[in-house]
Amino acid sequence: MFHFDNSYTRLPERFYASVYPEAVEGPKLIKFNSTLARELQVEAESFGPDADENRLAAIFGGNVLPQGAEPIAMAYAGHQFGNFVPQLGDGRAILLGEVIDVNGKRRDIQLKGAGPTPYSRRGDGRAALGPVLREYIVSEAFAALGIPATRALAAVATGEAVYRETPQQGAVFVRVAASHVRIGTFQFLAARGDNDGIKVLADYVIERHYPDLKAEQNPYLALLRGVAERQAKLVARWLGVGFIHGVMNTDNMTISGETIDFGPCAFLDEYDPQKVFSSIDAQGRYAYRNQPGIAQWNIARLAECLLPLLDTDEEKAVEAANGVLKEFGEWFQAAWLSEFSQKIGLSGHEQGDGELVQQLLGAMHKGEADFTLTFRRLGDAVTPEGDAAFLTGFSDGVMEAGVTVKAAVMQWLVQWRLRLERDGHGADKQRAAMRAKNPAIIARNHRIEEAIAAANYGDFSFFERLTSALEKPYEDQPDYADLMVPPTVEERVLRTFCGT
């Protein structure tokens, strides 16, 4: 089925533990991503019209080990909400192996929820149906939005219960990633003073993810810069779609620059920069507006691990690392300005563009405007004929200056259109560019919960409908118009949960 070529198991054994998935009672295939399977060069007969769903369920549920797999649980440490834990590791995830996709890229195939591992810390190593469906939905939504993220290959019901606060249906999620190496992987080795291991891991990461850096004078400093730049740009993309990760721990930050671990994540409905959804983030550490600073903080933790490789002189190593942290801020600011400038239809850059964006965001906050729909409707307001529809998204609040929100928005629209005129591309082209940048549909929290609730009673039709709608986020889809509507007050989801 898979043509495995496993490189991580060729690393020192202290980097992982060999472990086999535990068989489940009644695996049943919920969803199989045949498009991704083709990309991964899985054998065609495995997912064609004659595909055996029972066989797929047995493989993805962990009952049958595919030929060539070398199942392991990866070791890593991590800062969890700022507190360092020297050993975490894959407590409910088992890496089957690696494949080379149609683009020549190496990809991990991992079972999440396939049973206990040496890193389970007294946990059962299982996953509940709800978190599996959430990760499937959001992973594929991210792919359609064009934001780097792990992917969903399959979801399988296990036919067994898992016990959390209450008994829940069990499931296994099949995750695909450029790799599962995290900042926490380096921290695991650093916590043990294993500088040789850090060098081996750094060399592995450079070879796998940053091969162009091998020719650099200091490839390890270049690696730190490469990871920092990717993360700065990634977080800017998150903010551009109103995404809140929810658990930006160092063990949830990949070296490859992919978004990973869609646990208590959520997308903004009404814009609030201080918004927190995660039930375990009591202090708001990972609130929407805090994510850039947390990403920089996490990069600092990676820098600490790499210090012995940056320079033999510790003082010079620290100076080099601090230089990268400063660059992170510059990369993020540039990426954020580019992201939001495009969202309001600007192709060039002028002094004051950032302030123009911030003025709109301020009005959106005061006016409790829906993040996604505001930017989507803004494209229709490139001419005054779209003003009325755009204004309906704002409540009748009052700005600090004493003017009403809607009056402030009208003033902003005038200034914005003057700015658009200086770009000189014309209304039609600007409208088209904005529609290509601002999604019409996102994986709204209440819709995800609706899909999970129905699935818990055996009805996966809404889950199928939602995943189908999210495949084309930048298109107006009349058949899915209801999925684009923000939640009513009663429908709002105020808390999301990790699901471990």
C-alpha positions in Angstrom: 0.0 0.0 0.0 2.7 2.5 1.1 6.2 2.6 -0.4 8.0 3.4 2.9 11.5 4.9 3.0 12.1 5.5 6.7 14.9 7.9 7.6 14.0 8.8 11.2 14.5 5.2 12.4 18.1 5.4 11.2 18.8 8.0 13.8 20.1 7.0 17.3 17.6 4.9 19.2 17.4 7.4 22.0 15.4 9.7 19.7 12.4 7.4 19.8 10.9 4.2 21.1 9.7 1.3 18.9 6.1 0.5 19.5 3.3 -1.2 17.7 -0.3 0.0 17.4 -2.9 -1.9 19.5 -5.6 -3.6 17.6 -9.2 -2.3 18.1 -12.4 -4.2 18.2 -14.3 -3.0 15.2 -12.5 -0.5 12.9 -14.7 1.2 10.5 -13.6 3.8 7.9 -15.2 7.2 8.4 -13.3 9.2 5.8 -10.4 8.5 3.3 -8.7 11.3 1.5 -8.1 9.7 -1.9 -6.8 13.0 -3.4 -4.0 13.1 -0.8 -3.4 9.4 -1.2 -2.6 9.9 -4.8 -0.2 12.7 -3.9 1.5 10.3 -1.5 1.8 7.7 -4.2 -0.3 5.2 -2.4 -1.1 2.3 -4.7 -4.0 3.2 -6.9 -6.0 0.0 -6.1 -6.0 0.9 -2.5 -8.4 3.8 -3.0 -10.0 3.2 -6.4 -13.6 2.3 -7.1 -12.9 -1.3 -5.9 -11.1 -0.3 -2.7 -11.8 -2.5 0.2 -12.9 -0.2 3.0 -12.5 -3.0 5.6 -8.9 -3.4 4.6 -8.3 0.4 4.8 -10.0 0.5 8.2 -7.8 -2.3 9.5 -4.6 -0.6 8.3 -5.6 2.9 9.5 -7.1 1.6 12.7 -3.9 -0.1 13.6 -5.0 -3.7 13.3 -2.8 -4.5 10.3 0.7 -3.2 9.9 1.5 -2.3 6.3 4.6 -3.8 4.7 7.7 -1.7 5.2 6.3 0.2 8.3 8.7 0.7 11.2 6.3 2.0 13.9 7.8 4.4 16.5 6.8 6.9 19.1 9.0 10.0 18.9 10.7 11.5 22.0 10.4 15.2 22.8 10.1 17.6 25.6 8.4 21.0 25.7 7.3 24.1 27.4 3.6 23.7 28.1 2.0 27.1 28.9 5.5 28.3 29.8 6.4 25.4 32.1 9.1 23.1 31.0 8.5 19.3 31.0 11.7 17.4 30.1 10.0 14.4 28.7 6.7 14.3 26.8 6.9 12.4 23.5 4.2 10.8 21.4 1.8 9.6 24.1 -1.0 8.6 21.7 0.6 8.8 18.3 2.6 6.2 16.4 4.7 7.1 13.3 4.3 4.2 10.8 7.0 5.5 8.5 7.8 7.9 5.7 6.9 8.0 2.0 8.1 10.1 -0.9 5.3 12.0 -2.6 4.8 12.9 -6.2 6.8 16.1 -5.8 9.8 14.3 -4.3 8.9 15.5 -0.8 9.4 13.2 2.2 6.2 12.9 4.3 5.4 11.1 7.6 2.4 8.8 8.0 1.2 8.8 11.6 -1.6 7.1 13.5 -3.0 9.3 16.2 -5.0 7.4 18.9 -3.6 4.0 18.1 -2.8 2.9 21.7 -0.3 3.6 24.5 3.4 4.2 24.0 6.3 4.5 26.5 5.5 8.2 26.6 1.8 7.9 27.4 2.3 8.9 31.1 -0.5 6.6 32.3 -2.8 7.6 29.5 -4.6 5.1 27.3 -3.1 6.4 24.0 -6.5 6.6 22.5 -8.5 9.4 20.8 -12.2 10.2 20.9 -14.3 10.7 17.8 -14.9 14.4 18.3 -11.2 15.5 18.4 -10.4 13.3 15.4 -13.2 14.9 13.3 -12.1 18.3 14.4 -8.5 17.7 13.4 -9.7 16.2 10.0 -11.9 19.2 9.3 -9.4 21.9 10.2 -6.4 20.2 8.6 -8.1 20.1 5.3 -9.6 23.6 5.7 -6.0 24.8 6.1 -4.8 23.0 3.0 -7.6 24.6 1.0 -6.7 28.0 2.4 -3.1 27.5 1.3 -1.6 27.7 4.8 1.2 25.2 5.6 -0.3 22.5 7.9 -0.3 18.8 8.6 -2.9 16.9 6.5 -5.6 14.4 7.1 -5.3 11.1 5.2 -8.1 9.2 7.0 -10.3 8.9 10.1 -11.4 5.5 11.5 -13.9 4.6 14.2 -12.5 2.0 16.5 -15.8 0.4 17.7 -14.5 0.9 21.3 -15.2 3.5 23.9 -12.7 5.8 25.4 -13.1 7.2 28.9 -12.7 10.9 29.6 -15.1 12.8 31.7 -17.7 10.5 30.1 -17.5 7.5 27.8 -17.0 8.5 24.2 -16.6 6.8 20.9 -13.1 6.0 20.0 -11.4 6.9 16.7 -8.0 7.0 15.0 -6.7 10.0 13.0 -4.2 9.4 10.2 -1.9 12.5 10.0 0.5 13.4 7.3 3.3 15.8 7.9 6.5 17.0 6.3 7.9 15.7 9.5 7.0 15.5 13.2 10.3 17.1 14.4 9.4 19.9 16.8 11.3 22.5 18.9 10.5 20.1 21.7 12.5 17.4 20.0 15.6 19.6 20.3 14.7 20.4 23.9 14.5 16.7 24.8 18.2 16.3 23.9 19.3 19.7 25.3 17.7 18.8 28.7 20.0 15.8 28.8 23.1 17.7 27.8 23.2 15.6 24.7 25.1 18.0 22.4 26.1 15.2 20.1 22.4 14.3 19.6 21.5 17.9 19.0 24.1 18.0 16.2 22.8 14.8 14.7 19.2 16.1 14.8 20.2 19.5 13.3 22.0 17.8 10.5 19.0 15.6 9.9 16.6 18.5 9.8 18.9 20.5 7.4 19.1 17.5 5.1 15.4 16.9 5.2 13.9 20.4 5.3 16.6 23.0 4.5 19.1 21.3 2.1 20.1 24.6 0.6 21.7 25.5 3.9 24.3 22.9 3.8 26.6 25.2 1.8 26.2 28.1 4.4 29.3 29.1 6.3 27.4 28.5 9.6 24.6 26.0 8.6 23.2 25.8 12.2 22.8 29.6 12.5 21.2 29.5 9.0 18.9 26.7 10.3 17.7 28.8 13.2 17.1 31.7 10.8 15.2 29.5 8.4 12.9 28.1 11.1 12.3 31.5 12.6 11.4 33.0 9.2 9.0 30.2 8.4 7.3 30.5 11.7 7.0 34.3 11.5 5.3 34.0 8.1 3.1 31.2 9.3 1.7 33.1 12.3 1.0 36.1 10.0 -1.1 33.7 7.8 -2.9 32.5 10.9 -3.8 36.0 11.9 -4.9 36.7 8.4 -7.7 34.1 8.6 -8.6 34.8 12.3 -7.1 31.6 13.5 -6.2 30.9 17.2 -4.1 27.8 17.7 -4.9 27.4 21.4 -1.8 25.4 22.5 1.3 27.0 21.1 3.6 25.0 23.3 7.1 24.3 22.0 6.2 20.7 21.4 3.5 21.9 19.0 5.8 24.0 16.9 7.3 22.1 13.9 10.8 22.7 12.6 9.4 22.4 9.0 7.1 25.4 9.5 3.8 23.5 9.3 0.8 24.1 11.6 0.4 21.1 13.8 -2.0 19.8 16.4 -5.6 21.1 15.9 -6.8 20.6 19.4 -8.6 23.5 21.1 -8.1 25.7 18.1 -10.7 28.0 16.7 -11.4 30.7 14.1 -12.7 34.1 15.2 -16.3 35.0 14.6 -16.6 38.6 15.7 -13.2 40.2 15.8 -11.6 40.5 19.2 -7.8 40.6 19.5 -7.9 39.3 23.0 -10.1 36.3 22.2 -9.3 33.0 23.8 -11.2 29.8 23.2 -9.0 27.0 24.7 -10.5 25.7 27.9 -6.9 25.1 29.2 -5.6 28.6 28.5 -6.9 30.2 31.7 -4.5 33.1 31.5 -4.9 33.9 27.8 -1.3 33.1 27.0 -2.2 32.0 23.5 -4.9 34.6 22.7 -5.2 35.8 19.1 -3.0 38.8 19.5 -0.3 37.1 21.6 0.6 34.5 19.0 3.4 36.4 17.3 5.1 37.0 20.6 4.7 33.4 21.7 6.2 32.2 18.4 9.2 34.4 19.0 9.5 33.1 22.6 9.4 29.6 21.2 12.1 30.4 18.7 14.2 31.6 21.6 13.9 28.2 23.2 15.1 26.6 20.0 18.0 29.0 20.0 19.0 28.0 23.5 19.2 24.4 22.3 21.4 25.3 19.3 23.8 27.6 21.1 26.6 24.9 21.3 26.4 24.6 17.5 26.3 28.4 16.7 29.7 29.2 18.1 32.3 27.8 20.4 32.4 31.1 22.1 29.2 31.2 24.2 29.0 35.0 24.2 29.2 35.1 20.4 26.6 32.3 20.1 24.2 34.3 22.3 24.8 37.4 20.2 24.0 35.5 17.0 20.9 34.0 18.5 19.6 37.4 19.6 20.2 38.7 16.1 17.8 36.0 14.8 15.2 36.9 17.4 15.4 40.5 16.3 15.0 39.4 12.7 11.9 37.4 13.7 10.1 40.6 14.7 11.1 42.2 11.4 10.0 39.2 9.3 6.7 39.0 11.2 5.9 42.7 10.8 6.6 42.5 7.1 4.6 39.4 6.7 1.6 40.8 8.7 1.6 44.0 6.7 1.7 42.1 3.4 -1.0 39.8 4.6 -3.4 42.5 5.6 -2.6 44.9 2.9 -3.6 42.2 0.4 -6.8 41.6 2.4 -7.8 45.2 1.9 -6.8 45.1 -1.8 -3.4 46.9 -1.8 -0.7 45.6 -4.1 2.0 48.2 -3.3 3.1 49.6 0.0 2.9 53.2 1.2 3.7 54.9 4.5 0.5 54.6 6.5 -0.8 51.4 5.1 -0.4 49.6 8.5 -2.3 52.4 10.2 -5.1 52.1 7.6 -5.4 48.4 8.4 -5.4 49.0 12.2 -8.1 51.6 11.9 -10.3 49.1 10.2 -9.5 46.4 12.8 -10.3 48.9 15.6 -13.7 49.6 14.1 -14.3 45.9 13.6 -13.6 45.3 17.3 -15.8 48.1 18.5 -18.5 47.2 16.0 -18.3 43.4 16.8 -17.9 42.7 13.1 -17.5 39.2 11.9 -13.8 38.8 10.9 -14.3 36.6 7.8 -17.4 38.3 6.3 -16.1 41.8 6.9 -13.0 41.2 4.7 -15.1 39.2 2.2 -17.7 42.0 1.8 -15.0 44.7 1.7 -14.3 43.6 -1.9 -17.7 44.7 -2.9 -17.1 48.1 -1.4 -14.3 49.1 -3.8 -17.1 51.3 -5.2 -19.7 53.1 -3.0 -22.5 50.8 -4.2 -21.2 48.2 -1.8 -21.2 50.4 1.3 -24.6 49.6 2.6 -24.1 45.8 2.6 -20.6 46.3 4.2 -22.0 48.5 7.0 -24.6 45.9 8.0 -21.8 43.8 9.5 -21.1 46.5 12.2 -23.1 47.1 15.4 -24.1 50.6 16.5 -21.2 51.1 18.9 -19.2 54.3 19.7 -15.5 54.8 19.0 -13.1 56.4 21.4 -13.3 59.7 19.5 -17.1 59.8 20.2 -18.2 59.1 16.7 -20.4 56.1 16.0 -18.8 53.0 14.6 -20.6 53.2 11.3 -19.7 56.9 10.9 -16.1 55.9 11.5 -16.3 53.1 9.0 -17.8 55.5 6.4 -14.9 57.8 6.9 -12.5 54.9 6.6 -14.0 53.8 3.3 -13.4 57.2 1.8 -9.7 57.1 2.8 -9.4 53.5 1.7 -10.8 54.1 -1.8 -8.4 57.0 -2.2 -5.6 54.7 -1.3 -6.8 52.1 -3.8 -6.9 54.8 -6.5 -3.2 55.4 -6.0 -2.5 51.7 -6.7 -4.2 52.3 -10.1 -5.5 48.8 -10.8 -9.2 49.5 -11.3 -12.1 48.3 -9.3 -12.7 45.0 -11.1 -9.1 43.9 -10.7 -9.0 44.9 -7.0 -12.3 43.2 -6.3 -11.1 40.0 -7.9 -7.8 40.1 -6.0 -9.6 40.6 -2.6 -11.9 37.7 -3.3 -8.9 35.5 -4.0 -7.4 36.5 -0.7 -10.4 36.7 1.7 -12.3 33.4 2.2 -16.0 33.2 2.0 -16.1 30.2 4.2 -14.0 29.0 7.2 -14.3 26.1 9.6 -16.6 27.9 12.0 -16.5 26.6 15.5 -20.3 26.0 15.8 -20.4 24.1 12.5 -17.5 21.8 13.6 -19.4 21.1 16.9 -22.6 20.5 14.8 -20.7 17.9 12.7 -19.3 16.2 15.8 -22.7 16.1 17.6 -24.3 14.4 14.6 -21.4 12.0 14.2 -21.8 10.9 17.8 -25.2 9.6 16.9 -23.8 7.8 13.8 -24.7 10.5 11.2 -21.7 11.7 9.2 -23.7 13.5 6.5 -23.0 17.0 8.0 -19.4 16.2 8.5 -19.2 15.2 4.8 -21.1 18.3 3.7 -18.8 20.6 5.8 -15.6 19.1 4.5 -16.9 19.4 1.0 -17.8 23.0 1.4 -14.4 23.8 2.8 -12.6 22.5 -0.2 -13.3 25.8 -2.1 -13.1 28.5 0.6 -12.5 31.4 -1.8 -15.6 30.7 -3.9 -19.2 31.8 -3.3 -21.0 28.5 -3.1 -24.8 28.9 -3.1 -25.4 25.3 -2.0 -23.4 26.0 1.2 -24.6 29.6 1.9 -25.8 28.5 5.4 -22.3 27.5 6.3 -21.0 31.0 5.6 -23.3 32.6 8.1 -21.9 33.6 11.6 -23.4 31.9 14.6 -26.3 33.4 16.5 -25.7 34.4 20.1 -27.1 31.0 21.1 -24.9 29.1 18.7 -21.6 30.7 19.7 -18.9 28.3 20.9 -17.1 30.0 23.8 -14.8 27.1 24.8 -12.9 24.5 22.8 -11.2 21.5 24.3 -8.0 19.5 23.8 -9.5 16.1 23.7 -6.6 14.2 25.0 
